[in-house]
């Protein structure tokens, strides 16, 4: 799959910033999936919260999700609860 076709996924990370981060996915990953992503000089574990048609960042600057850590995503109602609590 070429990079231009890779979907942009929004990942919530445990960092002191009130936002999600955009990453490219080279495999089919749905909301609620636990993933490892590059962040700064290391890697962090996060939760996919959605997909986006694009990103504020140029596609060539977006990094790819490194690994899917949990094959069974969080149930939709748990994900909704997490989003409610974060607001």
Secondary structure, 3 states (H helix, E strand, C coil): CCHHHCEEEEEEECCCCCCCEEEEECCCCCCCCEEEEEECCEEEEEEEEEEECCCCCCHHHCCEEEEECCCCCCCHHHHHHHHHHHC
